[in-house]
Amino acid sequence: MTDISTIIFVFIAIGAALFFTATAFGFGAASPDDEVLEEAGELLAAEKAKLIDVRTPREYGNNGLEGADNIPLQQLSARLDEVGPKEEPVVLYCRSGNRSAQALDLLEEQGFEQVYDLGAHRTASKVVDDAR
């Protein structure tokens, strides 16, 4: 007879593996709504917004978007001066949308007035391509 604690452990391990896999590929992150994507795209097309990639330098080096500055989420609070004036638009993205959502919260808490989160790199890439 199988011990119930072993069965519970296996289910927890499988659940954790599925959660981390989904998060890594962006399935767990909320997608920005169409209005946010449209507004951010218009601002980028008019070159009125700063585009920031909040991934690590290594991730950014692999496939950073043209025109994006790299300010990793872990460094963002110490590098707010690089984001620009608080009244000017800022557009964020990351790999899956999790870090950019955290960056949006941080910037809004610091008084930035127009922050747009494009979420995952694949979404941001499409918006940036359409804006250029």
Secondary structure, 3 states (H helix, E strand, C coil): CCCHHHHHHHHHHHHHHHHHHHHHCCCCCCCCCHHHHHHHHHHHHCCCCEEEECCCHHHHHHHCCCCCEECCHHHHHHHHHHHCCCCCCEEEEECECHHHHHHHHHHHHCCCCCEEEEEEHHHHHHHHHHHC
